[in-house]
């Protein structure tokens, strides 16, 4: 054909078509997608074939018919790199002796071979529009390429105090930096290419609302930080049959994403939909998952469609790039070549069963009054190797719901009270003593302030909230990301965690001992606490013991079941057989536990414990009924708090007790009396209740030795306080 080579139509679509020659609408259109990797390639060749193919496919200029052209490009590129390495090692010249005996410099043969490989690379790069000259007419307005380093730098600046951030964000950043350095010690690795891949995908995502609609998104550093956390960290895939690492056909270890659950809490108007909709599209068509099922879920169909509609509009406004990877209709976004789909899902739908979820996105999780939708999504991810549940929300009011439960769990992970390497959490909120009307703290809850959220608008809302009490709740929850409740956490866990160690067992046996027992109910955790008083200085020492029916693991959440099993494996929690607690087993273990001790009293709540107490009384243990009332617990709690703050409370750093102590909340009454409550239904406080019971008896009889029981006739009434 006469004339210069024609520009492929797919490149004209990407570049624009400034010439008057019309695009050939009848040009053959082979299926898009990355061709199969040639089997004869070595490991390096396979890597570059897959990487280049995916990048070209994301741009919309790759088809399955381009296999040979891509093969030639990769072949030349691998050869070029090999020659470069050879020359780096051996040098570009070497010495030879002439016939006259003179030393001469001669070019290394690899120099010519490197040059030849480069010419072939240049020729093939132009075919795919991968050189500056071949992209000279590109009219796409893409943002500057994001880099994982932006997220790393964000974490470093937050930890260093250079970026205004709350304690929980600092903890998330410190966790990230710690895992970068020490993660490999426990099998966690940060793969920069994986982090870069999700960022590259976002470079094609456009704004869909406001003045910037249609223009490419420029991710903010906090966006980058979240994305490289979720998609950059990996762990080896373990064969559950053999317990060994899974390897691919080349003998390389197969890695899967570390994080399976992600919780992001941030104030309104901070580009949450940018994050959630983009993740939904990526997990549908760019994560390499065959038959991916992605759902944006909510309590109502209209709410569920918000994230989905944003994702669909992203495709409409990027037809030349993302639009070539997906198709869509009113009900779904789909990708035919991978049989993947992205759909909205609501709790009122009749199709919640039978799902096989690769990614579930729950926007505004605080609005969920029950955990039904979350549980459906969580139980439907079991067949996927690297599924993701992503909850994103602002603060709310319902502290009994799934949102606050996940928030509470995430905080414990960030503070190191719970070990869970599969759970990612970042919470943008104010610190405890911050003034919500102080502008200098607003960025703690609004990381996008000044970029996607206007200062003047937030000032207007703050002024209104300051003047109108009725507007404060909305300002606090939606714009300062503060959960509005009358209850607050009781114990300062930093002080609790830094408590001095227990005395030796030999020394403790010389101290007077009180024991508190909380039997809760027969299908839940039971706890016992030893409380010793050191005679010479008034210090108090405490140790703890816990029991749980093993069948309870089948009825609690997945996260709690895993936590209970871990504690049981470590010897910190005893699992009893069956569906209910075995009181006979607990009785025998308590008797053994206190044998040899200077036991003064064993306090217990009489509710549902009559038979248990009688059986202990038969063994001659000194029992006292301690009802769980404000009268018995308020002073006990205040005394423990004062001892902890003064450094006079010693405990065994029992992990179950540490977790439970962090769950205790209080709501002082008008007389400043306090009583223990729990932050969420699954946030157990049985250990602290047992401790308060034992301390209550210590306060009553700790100063003398003759007012408490040394024996009890089971045929007589128990002492009731």
Secondary structure as the mmCIF struct_conf table of DSSP 4:
data_model
#
loop_
_struct_conf.conf_type_id
_struct_conf.id
_struct_conf.beg_label_comp_id
_struct_conf.beg_label_asym_id
_struct_conf.beg_label_seq_id
_struct_conf.end_label_comp_id
_struct_conf.end_label_asym_id
_struct_conf.end_label_seq_id
BEND BEND1 UNK A 3 UNK A 4
HELX_LH_PP_P HELX_LH_PP_P1 UNK A 5 UNK A 8
HELX_RH_AL_P HELX_RH_AL_P1 UNK A 9 UNK A 15
BEND BEND2 UNK A 19 UNK A 21
HELX_LH_PP_P HELX_LH_PP_P2 UNK A 22 UNK A 23
TURN_TY1_P TURN_TY1_P1 UNK A 25 UNK A 26
BEND BEND3 UNK A 27 UNK A 27
HELX_LH_PP_P HELX_LH_PP_P3 UNK A 30 UNK A 31
STRN STRN1 UNK A 32 UNK A 32
BEND BEND4 UNK A 33 UNK A 33
HELX_LH_PP_P HELX_LH_PP_P4 UNK A 34 UNK A 38
TURN_TY1_P TURN_TY1_P2 UNK A 39 UNK A 40
BEND BEND5 UNK A 41 UNK A 41
HELX_RH_AL_P HELX_RH_AL_P2 UNK A 43 UNK A 59
TURN_TY1_P TURN_TY1_P3 UNK A 60 UNK A 60
STRN STRN2 UNK A 63 UNK A 63
HELX_RH_3T_P HELX_RH_3T_P1 UNK A 64 UNK A 66
HELX_RH_AL_P HELX_RH_AL_P3 UNK A 67 UNK A 90
BEND BEND6 UNK A 92 UNK A 92
STRN STRN3 UNK A 93 UNK A 97
TURN_TY1_P TURN_TY1_P4 UNK A 99 UNK A 100
BEND BEND7 UNK A 101 UNK A 101
STRN STRN4 UNK A 103 UNK A 107
HELX_RH_AL_P HELX_RH_AL_P4 UNK A 109 UNK A 127
TURN_TY1_P TURN_TY1_P5 UNK A 128 UNK A 129
BEND BEND8 UNK A 131 UNK A 131
TURN_TY1_P TURN_TY1_P6 UNK A 132 UNK A 137
HELX_LH_PP_P HELX_LH_PP_P5 UNK A 142 UNK A 146
HELX_RH_AL_P HELX_RH_AL_P5 UNK A 148 UNK A 159
TURN_TY1_P TURN_TY1_P7 UNK A 160 UNK A 161
BEND BEND9 UNK A 162 UNK A 163
HELX_RH_AL_P HELX_RH_AL_P6 UNK A 167 UNK A 182
HELX_RH_3T_P HELX_RH_3T_P2 UNK A 183 UNK A 186
TURN_TY1_P TURN_TY1_P8 UNK A 187 UNK A 187
STRN STRN5 UNK A 188 UNK A 190
HELX_RH_AL_P HELX_RH_AL_P7 UNK A 192 UNK A 202
TURN_TY1_P TURN_TY1_P9 UNK A 203 UNK A 204
HELX_LH_PP_P HELX_LH_PP_P6 UNK A 205 UNK A 205
STRN STRN6 UNK A 206 UNK A 206
HELX_LH_PP_P HELX_LH_PP_P7 UNK A 207 UNK A 207
BEND BEND10 UNK A 209 UNK A 209
HELX_RH_3T_P HELX_RH_3T_P3 UNK A 210 UNK A 212
TURN_TY1_P TURN_TY1_P10 UNK A 213 UNK A 214
BEND BEND11 UNK A 215 UNK A 215
STRN STRN7 UNK A 216 UNK A 216
HELX_LH_PP_P HELX_LH_PP_P8 UNK A 217 UNK A 217
HELX_RH_AL_P HELX_RH_AL_P8 UNK A 221 UNK A 232
STRN STRN8 UNK A 233 UNK A 236
STRN STRN9 UNK A 238 UNK A 238
TURN_TY1_P TURN_TY1_P11 UNK A 240 UNK A 242
BEND BEND12 UNK A 244 UNK A 244
STRN STRN10 UNK A 245 UNK A 245
STRN STRN11 UNK A 247 UNK A 247
TURN_TY1_P TURN_TY1_P12 UNK A 249 UNK A 250
BEND BEND13 UNK A 251 UNK A 251
HELX_LH_PP_P HELX_LH_PP_P9 UNK A 252 UNK A 252
STRN STRN12 UNK A 253 UNK A 253
HELX_LH_PP_P HELX_LH_PP_P10 UNK A 254 UNK A 254
STRN STRN13 UNK A 255 UNK A 257
BEND BEND14 UNK A 258 UNK A 258
BEND BEND15 UNK A 260 UNK A 260
STRN STRN14 UNK A 261 UNK A 265
BEND BEND16 UNK A 268 UNK A 271
HELX_RH_AL_P HELX_RH_AL_P9 UNK A 272 UNK A 285
TURN_TY1_P TURN_TY1_P13 UNK A 286 UNK A 286
BEND BEND17 UNK A 287 UNK A 287
TURN_TY1_P TURN_TY1_P14 UNK A 290 UNK A 291
STRN STRN15 UNK A 293 UNK A 298
BEND BEND18 UNK A 299 UNK A 300
HELX_RH_AL_P HELX_RH_AL_P10 UNK A 301 UNK A 316
TURN_TY1_P TURN_TY1_P15 UNK A 317 UNK A 321
HELX_RH_3T_P HELX_RH_3T_P4 UNK A 322 UNK A 324
TURN_TY1_P TURN_TY1_P16 UNK A 325 UNK A 325
STRN STRN16 UNK A 327 UNK A 328
BEND BEND19 UNK A 330 UNK A 331
STRN STRN17 UNK A 332 UNK A 335
HELX_RH_3T_P HELX_RH_3T_P5 UNK A 336 UNK A 338
TURN_TY1_P TURN_TY1_P17 UNK A 339 UNK A 339
STRN STRN18 UNK A 340 UNK A 346
TURN_TY1_P TURN_TY1_P18 UNK A 347 UNK A 348
BEND BEND20 UNK A 350 UNK A 350
BEND BEND21 UNK A 353 UNK A 354
BEND BEND22 UNK A 358 UNK A 358
STRN STRN19 UNK A 359 UNK A 363
BEND BEND23 UNK A 364 UNK A 364
HELX_RH_3T_P HELX_RH_3T_P6 UNK A 365 UNK A 367
BEND BEND24 UNK A 369 UNK A 371
HELX_RH_AL_P HELX_RH_AL_P11 UNK A 372 UNK A 379
TURN_TY1_P TURN_TY1_P19 UNK A 380 UNK A 383
BEND BEND25 UNK A 385 UNK A 386
STRN STRN20 UNK A 388 UNK A 393
BEND BEND26 UNK A 397 UNK A 397
TURN_TY1_P TURN_TY1_P20 UNK A 399 UNK A 400
BEND BEND27 UNK A 401 UNK A 401
HELX_RH_AL_P HELX_RH_AL_P12 UNK A 402 UNK A 414
TURN_TY1_P TURN_TY1_P21 UNK A 415 UNK A 416
BEND BEND28 UNK A 417 UNK A 418
TURN_TY1_P TURN_TY1_P22 UNK A 421 UNK A 422
STRN STRN21 UNK A 423 UNK A 427
TURN_TY1_P TURN_TY1_P23 UNK A 432 UNK A 433
TURN_TY1_P TURN_TY1_P24 UNK A 436 UNK A 437
HELX_RH_3T_P HELX_RH_3T_P7 UNK A 439 UNK A 441
HELX_RH_AL_P HELX_RH_AL_P13 UNK A 442 UNK A 445
TURN_TY1_P TURN_TY1_P25 UNK A 447 UNK A 448
STRN STRN22 UNK A 449 UNK A 449
TURN_TY1_P TURN_TY1_P26 UNK A 450 UNK A 452
STRN STRN23 UNK A 453 UNK A 453
HELX_RH_AL_P HELX_RH_AL_P14 UNK A 455 UNK A 467
HELX_RH_3T_P HELX_RH_3T_P8 UNK A 469 UNK A 471
HELX_RH_AL_P HELX_RH_AL_P15 UNK A 472 UNK A 474
HELX_RH_PI_P HELX_RH_PI_P1 UNK A 475 UNK A 479
BEND BEND29 UNK A 480 UNK A 480
BEND BEND30 UNK A 486 UNK A 486
STRN STRN24 UNK A 488 UNK A 489
BEND BEND31 UNK A 491 UNK A 491
HELX_RH_AL_P HELX_RH_AL_P16 UNK A 493 UNK A 497
TURN_TY1_P TURN_TY1_P27 UNK A 498 UNK A 498
HELX_LH_PP_P HELX_LH_PP_P11 UNK A 499 UNK A 504
HELX_RH_AL_P HELX_RH_AL_P17 UNK A 505 UNK A 508
TURN_TY1_P TURN_TY1_P28 UNK A 509 UNK A 510
BEND BEND32 UNK A 511 UNK A 511
STRN STRN25 UNK A 512 UNK A 518
TURN_TY1_P TURN_TY1_P29 UNK A 522 UNK A 523
BEND BEND33 UNK A 524 UNK A 524
STRN STRN26 UNK A 526 UNK A 533
TURN_TY1_P TURN_TY1_P30 UNK A 535 UNK A 537
STRN STRN27 UNK A 540 UNK A 549
HELX_RH_3T_P HELX_RH_3T_P9 UNK A 550 UNK A 554
TURN_TY1_P TURN_TY1_P31 UNK A 555 UNK A 555
BEND BEND34 UNK A 556 UNK A 556
HELX_RH_AL_P HELX_RH_AL_P18 UNK A 558 UNK A 569
TURN_TY1_P TURN_TY1_P32 UNK A 570 UNK A 571
BEND BEND35 UNK A 572 UNK A 573
STRN STRN28 UNK A 574 UNK A 576
BEND BEND36 UNK A 577 UNK A 580
HELX_RH_AL_P HELX_RH_AL_P19 UNK A 583 UNK A 594
TURN_TY1_P TURN_TY1_P33 UNK A 595 UNK A 596
BEND BEND37 UNK A 597 UNK A 597
STRN STRN29 UNK A 598 UNK A 604
TURN_TY1_P TURN_TY1_P34 UNK A 607 UNK A 608
HELX_RH_AL_P HELX_RH_AL_P20 UNK A 610 UNK A 618
TURN_TY1_P TURN_TY1_P35 UNK A 619 UNK A 620
STRN STRN30 UNK A 623 UNK A 625
BEND BEND38 UNK A 629 UNK A 629
HELX_RH_AL_P HELX_RH_AL_P21 UNK A 630 UNK A 645
TURN_TY1_P TURN_TY1_P36 UNK A 646 UNK A 647
STRN STRN31 UNK A 649 UNK A 651
HELX_RH_AL_P HELX_RH_AL_P22 UNK A 655 UNK A 663
STRN STRN32 UNK A 664 UNK A 666
TURN_TY1_P TURN_TY1_P37 UNK A 670 UNK A 671
STRN STRN33 UNK A 677 UNK A 678
BEND BEND39 UNK A 679 UNK A 680
TURN_TY1_P TURN_TY1_P38 UNK A 681 UNK A 682
BEND BEND40 UNK A 683 UNK A 683
HELX_RH_AL_P HELX_RH_AL_P23 UNK A 686 UNK A 701
TURN_TY1_P TURN_TY1_P39 UNK A 702 UNK A 703
BEND BEND41 UNK A 705 UNK A 708
BEND BEND42 UNK A 710 UNK A 710
TURN_TY1_P TURN_TY1_P40 UNK A 714 UNK A 715
BEND BEND43 UNK A 716 UNK A 716
HELX_LH_PP_P HELX_LH_PP_P12 UNK A 717 UNK A 719
STRN STRN34 UNK A 720 UNK A 720
#
